[in-house]
Amino acid sequence: MVPAAAVEGLAAYRAVLRAARRTFSGDQLMLTESAVEIRRRFEDHRGLAPGSDDAARALSEAREAAHFITNMIVQAQRSPSGSFVVKPEKAHAGATLEIPSEEILSKLK
């Protein structure tokens, strides 16, 4: 029998992978890179004691990540004219799109 903590961890892992696959479908680079990053994050937490505060926090962060990827990220697609088109889905209803200003962009450099 598989311990409940392992089942919960696997469910969280699969939920984050599903969210990434759904969000980044059609973008092979993002699919590959996100899967690598998700795996790395879960491997980093492999040694946490089941039921510990750290394990609970890691599972909570994984659930939040799946929710964030699903509801807050929209993959833009290049149109034939060369511009980018964003097609939000039902999951994005009610979210706001913030277009960064030149000031914000300059702070990121």
C-alpha positions as CSV (number, residue, x, y, z in Angstrom):
1,M,0.0,0.0,0.0
2,V,1.3,3.5,-0.9
3,P,1.5,6.0,1.9
4,A,-1.1,8.8,1.8
5,A,1.6,11.5,1.7
6,A,3.1,9.9,-1.5
7,V,-0.3,9.8,-3.1
8,E,-0.9,13.4,-2.2
9,G,2.5,14.4,-3.6
10,L,2.0,12.5,-6.8
11,A,-1.5,14.1,-7.3
12,A,0.1,17.6,-6.8
13,Y,2.9,16.8,-9.2
14,R,0.4,15.6,-11.9
15,A,-1.8,18.7,-11.4
16,V,1.1,21.0,-12.0
17,L,2.1,19.0,-15.1
18,R,-1.5,19.1,-16.4
19,A,-1.7,22.8,-15.9
20,A,1.5,23.4,-17.8
21,R,0.5,21.0,-20.6
22,R,-2.8,22.8,-21.0
23,T,-1.4,26.3,-20.8
24,F,1.6,25.7,-23.1
25,S,0.1,23.4,-25.6
26,G,1.7,23.9,-29.0
27,D,4.8,25.5,-27.5
28,Q,7.3,22.6,-27.4
29,L,10.1,24.7,-25.7
30,M,7.8,25.8,-22.9
31,L,6.4,22.3,-22.4
32,T,9.8,20.8,-22.2
33,E,11.3,23.5,-19.9
34,S,8.3,23.7,-17.6
35,A,8.3,19.9,-17.2
36,V,12.0,20.0,-16.3
37,E,11.5,22.8,-13.8
38,I,8.5,21.1,-12.2
39,R,10.4,17.9,-11.8
40,R,13.4,19.7,-10.3
41,R,11.2,21.5,-7.8
42,F,9.5,18.2,-6.7
43,E,12.9,16.4,-6.5
44,D,14.2,19.2,-4.3
45,H,11.4,18.4,-1.8
46,R,11.7,14.6,-2.0
47,G,13.4,14.2,1.3
48,L,10.7,16.1,3.3
49,A,9.2,14.1,6.2
50,P,5.6,13.2,5.4
51,G,3.2,15.3,7.5
52,S,5.8,17.9,8.4
53,D,5.1,21.6,8.1
54,D,7.7,21.8,5.3
55,A,5.9,19.0,3.4
56,A,2.5,20.6,3.9
57,R,3.9,24.0,2.7
58,A,5.5,22.3,-0.4
59,L,2.2,20.7,-1.3
60,S,0.3,24.0,-0.8
61,E,2.8,25.7,-3.1
62,A,2.3,23.0,-5.7
63,R,-1.4,23.5,-5.6
64,E,-1.0,27.3,-5.9
65,A,1.4,26.8,-8.8
66,A,-1.2,24.7,-10.7
67,H,-3.9,27.2,-10.0
68,F,-1.6,30.1,-11.1
69,I,-0.5,28.4,-14.3
70,T,-4.1,27.5,-15.2
71,N,-5.7,30.8,-14.4
72,M,-3.1,33.6,-14.7
73,I,-0.9,32.6,-17.6
74,V,-2.1,33.0,-21.2
75,Q,0.1,31.8,-24.0
76,A,0.3,34.3,-26.8
77,Q,0.4,33.1,-30.4
78,R,2.1,34.9,-33.4
79,S,-0.4,35.8,-36.1
80,P,0.4,35.7,-39.8
81,S,0.9,39.5,-39.7
82,G,3.7,39.0,-37.1
83,S,1.8,40.5,-34.1
84,F,0.9,38.4,-31.1
85,V,-2.7,37.4,-30.3
86,V,-3.9,36.4,-26.8
87,K,-6.9,34.2,-26.6
88,P,-8.0,33.9,-23.0
89,E,-10.1,30.8,-22.1
90,K,-12.9,30.4,-19.6
91,A,-10.5,29.8,-16.8
92,H,-9.2,33.4,-17.3
93,A,-12.7,35.0,-16.8
94,G,-12.5,37.9,-14.5
95,A,-8.7,38.2,-14.6
96,T,-7.1,41.4,-15.7
97,L,-4.4,41.9,-18.2
98,E,-1.7,44.3,-17.2
99,I,0.4,45.6,-20.0
100,P,3.8,46.7,-18.6
101,S,4.8,50.3,-19.0
102,E,8.2,51.4,-20.3
103,E,9.0,52.3,-16.7
104,I,8.3,48.8,-15.4
105,L,10.2,47.2,-18.2
106,S,13.3,49.4,-17.6
107,K,13.3,48.3,-14.0
108,L,13.5,44.7,-15.0
109,K,16.7,45.2,-17.0
